[in-house]
């Protein structure tokens, strides 16, 4: 019998704020910390109330990559 893989719905939406994401999924804080070198500042300190979409634009981050990294940190 062949298993049918049902794609997982993303748990993190680009319109969620950094605070929303970290408060729901504490393990994502480490992901934001890894982006500090690229952003040049502490995202958790300076963009806590910005959406993930705004953060990606503000710091020149690739939105899809950031979302994938955050989802990966959450795991299954």
N, CA, C and O atoms as CSV, one atom per row, in Angstrom:
chain,resi,resn,atom,element,x,y,z
A,1,UNK,N,N,0.842,-1.175,0.000
A,1,UNK,CA,C,0.000,0.000,0.000
A,1,UNK,C,C,0.891,1.243,0.000
A,1,UNK,O,O,1.855,1.317,0.762
A,2,UNK,N,N,0.575,2.204,-0.840
A,2,UNK,CA,C,1.344,3.436,-0.950
A,2,UNK,C,C,0.817,4.468,0.039
A,2,UNK,O,O,-0.385,4.720,0.127
A,3,UNK,N,N,1.752,5.055,0.780
A,3,UNK,CA,C,1.348,6.114,1.708
A,3,UNK,C,C,1.175,7.420,0.954
A,3,UNK,O,O,1.981,7.769,0.092
A,4,UNK,N,N,0.148,8.112,1.280
A,4,UNK,CA,C,-0.085,9.419,0.692
A,4,UNK,C,C,0.452,10.463,1.660
A,4,UNK,O,O,0.075,10.505,2.831
A,5,UNK,N,N,1.338,11.300,1.144
A,5,UNK,CA,C,1.916,12.346,1.982
A,5,UNK,C,C,1.047,13.590,1.878
A,5,UNK,O,O,0.845,14.141,0.796
A,6,UNK,N,N,0.551,14.009,2.996
A,6,UNK,CA,C,-0.242,15.226,3.045
A,6,UNK,C,C,0.704,16.358,3.435
A,6,UNK,O,O,1.344,16.303,4.485
A,7,UNK,N,N,0.790,17.385,2.587
A,7,UNK,CA,C,1.698,18.482,2.930
A,7,UNK,C,C,1.256,19.184,4.200
A,7,UNK,O,O,0.068,19.414,4.427
A,8,UNK,N,N,2.235,19.517,5.018
A,8,UNK,CA,C,1.931,20.221,6.257
A,8,UNK,C,C,1.609,21.672,5.945
A,8,UNK,O,O,2.223,22.299,5.082
A,9,UNK,N,N,0.650,22.173,6.658
A,9,UNK,CA,C,0.341,23.598,6.553
A,9,UNK,C,C,1.406,24.355,7.318
A,9,UNK,O,O,1.790,23.949,8.414
A,10,UNK,N,N,1.888,25.451,6.754
A,10,UNK,CA,C,2.865,26.244,7.506
A,10,UNK,C,C,2.244,26.783,8.791
A,10,UNK,O,O,1.084,27.197,8.814
A,11,UNK,N,N,3.023,26.770,9.837
A,11,UNK,CA,C,2.540,27.274,11.116
A,11,UNK,C,C,2.883,28.743,11.308
A,11,UNK,O,O,2.305,29.431,12.150
A,12,UNK,N,N,3.833,29.205,10.511
A,12,UNK,CA,C,4.260,30.594,10.629
A,12,UNK,C,C,3.848,31.337,9.371
A,12,UNK,O,O,4.199,30.957,8.254
A,13,UNK,N,N,3.099,32.397,9.583
A,13,UNK,CA,C,2.600,33.228,8.494
A,13,UNK,C,C,3.482,34.470,8.393
A,13,UNK,O,O,3.914,34.995,9.419
A,14,UNK,N,N,3.758,34.949,7.187
A,14,UNK,CA,C,4.612,36.129,7.031
A,14,UNK,C,C,4.069,37.382,7.723
A,14,UNK,O,O,4.816,38.326,7.981
A,15,UNK,N,N,2.778,37.386,8.017
A,15,UNK,CA,C,2.188,38.559,8.676
A,15,UNK,C,C,2.275,38.484,10.202
A,15,UNK,O,O,1.925,39.442,10.891
A,16,UNK,N,N,2.736,37.359,10.725
A,16,UNK,CA,C,2.939,37.247,12.182
A,16,UNK,C,C,4.122,38.124,12.581
A,16,UNK,O,O,5.081,38.264,11.822
A,17,UNK,N,N,4.052,38.710,13.766
A,17,UNK,CA,C,5.178,39.502,14.250
A,17,UNK,C,C,6.245,38.580,14.827
A,17,UNK,O,O,5.994,37.410,15.114
A,18,UNK,N,N,7.426,39.130,14.986
A,18,UNK,CA,C,8.518,38.376,15.616
A,18,UNK,C,C,8.061,37.928,17.011
A,18,UNK,O,O,8.306,36.791,17.413
A,19,UNK,N,N,7.403,38.818,17.735
A,19,UNK,CA,C,6.904,38.481,19.075
A,19,UNK,C,C,5.911,37.330,19.022
A,19,UNK,O,O,5.977,36.420,19.848
A,20,UNK,N,N,4.984,37.357,18.053
A,20,UNK,CA,C,4.014,36.262,17.901
A,20,UNK,C,C,4.726,34.929,17.719
A,20,UNK,O,O,4.388,33.935,18.362
A,21,UNK,N,N,5.712,34.924,16.838
A,21,UNK,CA,C,6.422,33.690,16.507
A,21,UNK,C,C,7.184,33.169,17.721
A,21,UNK,O,O,7.076,31.993,18.067
A,22,UNK,N,N,7.949,34.039,18.364
A,22,UNK,CA,C,8.754,33.600,19.506
A,22,UNK,C,C,7.886,33.177,20.687
A,22,UNK,O,O,8.213,32.222,21.391
A,23,UNK,N,N,6.789,33.884,20.900
A,23,UNK,CA,C,5.944,33.522,22.046
A,23,UNK,C,C,5.249,32.176,21.832
A,23,UNK,O,O,5.012,31.445,22.794
A,24,UNK,N,N,4.923,31.844,20.588
A,24,UNK,CA,C,4.302,30.541,20.299
A,24,UNK,C,C,5.316,29.418,20.189
A,24,UNK,O,O,5.070,28.292,20.621
A,25,UNK,N,N,6.459,29.744,19.606
A,25,UNK,CA,C,7.482,28.733,19.323
A,25,UNK,C,C,8.820,29.247,19.828
A,25,UNK,O,O,9.600,29.813,19.063
A,26,UNK,N,N,9.083,29.056,21.091
A,26,UNK,CA,C,10.279,29.597,21.750
A,26,UNK,C,C,11.575,29.219,21.036
A,26,UNK,O,O,12.536,29.989,21.037
A,27,UNK,N,N,11.598,28.040,20.432
A,27,UNK,CA,C,12.811,27.558,19.774
A,27,UNK,C,C,13.193,28.392,18.551
A,27,UNK,O,O,14.314,28.270,18.055
A,28,UNK,N,N,12.286,29.235,18.057
A,28,UNK,CA,C,12.592,30.071,16.886
A,28,UNK,C,C,13.493,31.255,17.237
A,28,UNK,O,O,14.072,31.873,16.343
A,29,UNK,N,N,13.618,31.572,18.505
A,29,UNK,CA,C,14.492,32.681,18.899
A,29,UNK,C,C,15.918,32.458,18.386
A,29,UNK,O,O,16.590,33.400,17.968
A,30,UNK,N,N,16.363,31.219,18.423
A,30,UNK,CA,C,17.713,30.889,17.939
A,30,UNK,C,C,17.862,31.199,16.450
A,30,UNK,O,O,18.941,31.594,16.009
A,31,UNK,N,N,16.802,31.027,15.677
A,31,UNK,CA,C,16.849,31.329,14.249
A,31,UNK,C,C,17.054,32.833,14.044
A,31,UNK,O,O,17.886,33.249,13.237
A,32,UNK,N,N,16.294,33.635,14.776
A,32,UNK,CA,C,16.463,35.085,14.657
A,32,UNK,C,C,17.874,35.503,15.055
A,32,UNK,O,O,18.440,36.421,14.462
A,33,UNK,N,N,18.439,34.839,16.047
A,33,UNK,CA,C,19.811,35.144,16.471
A,33,UNK,C,C,20.813,34.842,15.363
A,33,UNK,O,O,21.799,35.561,15.204
A,34,UNK,N,N,20.565,33.776,14.592
A,34,UNK,CA,C,21.497,33.442,13.513
A,34,UNK,C,C,21.468,34.476,12.388
A,34,UNK,O,O,22.434,34.603,11.637
A,35,UNK,N,N,20.378,35.204,12.272
A,35,UNK,CA,C,20.257,36.238,11.237
A,35,UNK,C,C,20.820,37.583,11.673
A,35,UNK,O,O,20.807,38.529,10.885
A,36,UNK,N,N,21.313,37.698,12.899
A,36,UNK,CA,C,21.860,38.966,13.391
A,36,UNK,C,C,23.067,39.428,12.598
A,36,UNK,O,O,23.220,40.625,12.355
A,37,UNK,N,N,23.922,38.514,12.191
A,37,UNK,CA,C,25.107,38.888,11.419
A,37,UNK,C,C,24.693,39.522,10.096
A,37,UNK,O,O,25.251,40.540,9.686
A,38,UNK,N,N,23.730,38.924,9.441
A,38,UNK,CA,C,23.256,39.434,8.160
A,38,UNK,C,C,22.486,40.749,8.319
A,38,UNK,O,O,22.610,41.649,7.489
A,39,UNK,N,N,21.695,40.855,9.382
A,39,UNK,CA,C,20.881,42.053,9.578
A,39,UNK,C,C,21.680,43.212,10.163
A,39,UNK,O,O,21.344,44.377,9.947
A,40,UNK,N,N,22.728,42.893,10.897
A,40,UNK,CA,C,23.549,43.934,11.496
A,40,UNK,C,C,23.060,44.410,12.843
A,40,UNK,O,O,23.658,45.303,13.443
A,41,UNK,N,N,21.979,43.824,13.327
A,41,UNK,CA,C,21.476,44.170,14.661
A,41,UNK,C,C,20.593,43.055,15.200
A,41,UNK,O,O,20.233,42.126,14.476
A,42,UNK,N,N,20.257,43.155,16.447
A,42,UNK,CA,C,19.412,42.163,17.111
A,42,UNK,C,C,17.967,42.324,16.633
A,42,UNK,O,O,17.303,43.305,16.969
A,43,UNK,N,N,17.492,41.369,15.858
A,43,UNK,CA,C,16.125,41.425,15.342
A,43,UNK,C,C,15.123,41.365,16.491
A,43,UNK,O,O,14.109,42.061,16.466
A,44,UNK,N,N,15.399,40.544,17.485
A,44,UNK,CA,C,14.486,40.424,18.627
A,44,UNK,C,C,14.401,41.723,19.427
A,44,UNK,O,O,13.382,42.001,20.059
A,45,UNK,N,N,15.465,42.512,19.399
A,45,UNK,CA,C,15.487,43.787,20.129
A,45,UNK,C,C,14.885,44.923,19.308
A,45,UNK,O,O,14.133,45.745,19.832
A,46,UNK,N,N,15.215,44.963,18.030
A,46,UNK,CA,C,14.866,46.112,17.195
A,46,UNK,C,C,13.614,45.931,16.337
A,46,UNK,O,O,13.073,46.912,15.825
A,47,UNK,N,N,13.148,44.700,16.175
A,47,UNK,CA,C,12.008,44.464,15.281
A,47,UNK,C,C,10.977,43.525,15.897
A,47,UNK,O,O,10.271,42.820,15.177
A,48,UNK,N,N,10.889,43.512,17.191
A,48,UNK,CA,C,10.007,42.581,17.898
A,48,UNK,C,C,8.546,42.690,17.461
A,48,UNK,O,O,7.829,41.690,17.426
A,49,UNK,N,N,8.111,43.897,17.131
A,49,UNK,CA,C,6.710,44.121,16.783
A,49,UNK,C,C,6.474,44.199,15.272
A,49,UNK,O,O,5.363,44.486,14.827
A,50,UNK,N,N,7.518,43.943,14.493
A,50,UNK,CA,C,7.392,43.931,13.035
A,50,UNK,C,C,6.977,42.540,12.564
A,50,UNK,O,O,7.286,41.535,13.204
A,51,UNK,N,N,6.274,42.499,11.439
A,51,UNK,CA,C,5.914,41.203,10.861
A,51,UNK,C,C,7.159,40.570,10.243
A,51,UNK,O,O,8.150,41.248,9.972
A,52,UNK,N,N,7.087,39.284,10.031
A,52,UNK,CA,C,8.194,38.564,9.396
A,52,UNK,C,C,8.440,39.142,8.004
A,52,UNK,O,O,9.588,39.270,7.578
A,53,UNK,N,N,7.378,39.487,7.303
A,53,UNK,CA,C,7.515,40.081,5.967
A,53,UNK,C,C,8.282,41.405,6.037
A,53,UNK,O,O,9.180,41.646,5.231
A,54,UNK,N,N,7.929,42.259,6.996
A,54,UNK,CA,C,8.603,43.551,7.165
A,54,UNK,C,C,10.068,43.342,7.546
A,54,UNK,O,O,10.951,44.032,7.035
A,55,UNK,N,N,10.321,42.402,8.432
A,55,UNK,CA,C,11.694,42.096,8.847
A,55,UNK,C,C,12.529,41.680,7.639
A,55,UNK,O,O,13.667,42.124,7.485
A,56,UNK,N,N,11.968,40.833,6.788
A,56,UNK,CA,C,12.735,40.382,5.618
A,56,UNK,C,C,13.075,41.554,4.699
A,56,UNK,O,O,14.187,41.633,4.177
A,57,UNK,N,N,12.133,42.450,4.503
A,57,UNK,CA,C,12.390,43.626,3.649
A,57,UNK,C,C,13.361,44.586,4.320
A,57,UNK,O,O,14.296,45.081,3.690
A,58,UNK,N,N,13.133,44.843,5.595
A,58,UNK,CA,C,13.950,45.799,6.354
A,58,UNK,C,C,15.421,45.418,6.363
A,58,UNK,O,O,16.292,46.283,6.262
A,59,UNK,N,N,15.699,44.123,6.485
A,59,UNK,CA,C,17.075,43.651,6.625
A,59,UNK,C,C,17.615,42.958,5.371
A,59,UNK,O,O,18.724,42.425,5.392
A,60,UNK,N,N,16.850,42.961,4.291
A,60,UNK,CA,C,17.315,42.345,3.052
A,60,UNK,C,C,17.439,40.831,3.132
A,60,UNK,O,O,18.338,40.241,2.532
A,61,UNK,N,N,16.541,40.211,3.869
A,61,UNK,CA,C,16.552,38.754,4.024
A,61,UNK,C,C,15.602,38.125,3.011
A,61,UNK,O,O,14.626,38.752,2.597
A,62,UNK,N,N,15.879,36.917,2.622
A,62,UNK,CA,C,14.994,36.197,1.703
A,62,UNK,C,C,13.848,35.623,2.532
A,62,UNK,O,O,14.052,34.755,3.380
A,63,UNK,N,N,12.650,36.118,2.274
A,63,UNK,CA,C,11.475,35.747,3.070
A,63,UNK,C,C,11.260,34.240,3.108
A,63,UNK,O,O,11.038,33.674,4.178
A,64,UNK,N,N,11.323,33.592,1.962
A,64,UNK,CA,C,11.066,32.147,1.900
A,64,UNK,C,C,12.085,31.365,2.719
A,64,UNK,O,O,11.738,30.376,3.365
A,65,UNK,N,N,13.340,31.804,2.694
A,65,UNK,CA,C,14.400,31.140,3.451
A,65,UNK,C,C,14.171,31.327,4.950
A,65,UNK,O,O,14.295,30.380,5.726
A,66,UNK,N,N,13.835,32.550,5.349
A,66,UNK,CA,C,13.570,32.833,6.761
A,66,UNK,C,C,12.403,32.003,7.264
A,66,UNK,O,O,12.485,31.401,8.335
A,67,UNK,N,N,11.320,31.964,6.506
A,67,UNK,CA,C,10.160,31.163,6.903
A,67,UNK,C,C,10.515,29.686,6.995
A,67,UNK,O,O,10.101,29.007,7.935
A,68,UNK,N,N,11.278,29.182,6.031
A,68,UNK,CA,C,11.694,27.772,6.039
A,68,UNK,C,C,12.560,27.472,7.263
A,68,UNK,O,O,12.400,26.428,7.896
A,69,UNK,N,N,13.474,28.382,7.595
A,69,UNK,CA,C,14.325,28.186,8.758
A,69,UNK,C,C,13.515,28.188,10.053
A,69,UNK,O,O,13.771,27.397,10.961
A,70,UNK,N,N,12.549,29.075,10.120
A,70,UNK,CA,C,11.681,29.127,11.314
A,70,UNK,C,C,10.851,27.860,11.440
A,70,UNK,O,O,10.741,27.291,12.527
A,71,UNK,N,N,10.264,27.416,10.329
A,71,UNK,CA,C,9.471,26.180,10.333
A,71,UNK,C,C,10.333,24.983,10.714
A,71,UNK,O,O,9.897,24.096,11.449
A,72,UNK,N,N,11.556,24.970,10.205
A,72,UNK,CA,C,12.480,23.876,10.509
A,72,UNK,C,C,12.810,23.830,11.999
A,72,UNK,O,O,12.941,22.752,12.578
A,73,UNK,N,N,12.942,24.991,12.607
A,73,UNK,CA,C,13.249,25.055,14.039
A,73,UNK,C,C,12.121,24.483,14.880
A,73,UNK,O,O,12.354,23.912,15.945
A,74,UNK,N,N,10.917,24.639,14.401
A,74,UNK,CA,C,9.755,24.111,15.139
A,74,UNK,C,C,9.729,22.594,15.082
A,74,UNK,O,O,9.323,21.930,16.036
A,75,UNK,N,N,10.167,22.055,13.955
A,75,UNK,CA,C,10.184,20.599,13.814
A,75,UNK,C,C,8.792,20.054,13.560
A,75,UNK,O,O,7.912,20.751,13.055
A,76,UNK,N,N,8.617,18.817,13.913
A,76,UNK,CA,C,7.323,18.174,13.629
A,76,UNK,C,C,6.378,18.223,14.805
A,76,UNK,O,O,5.255,17.725,14.716
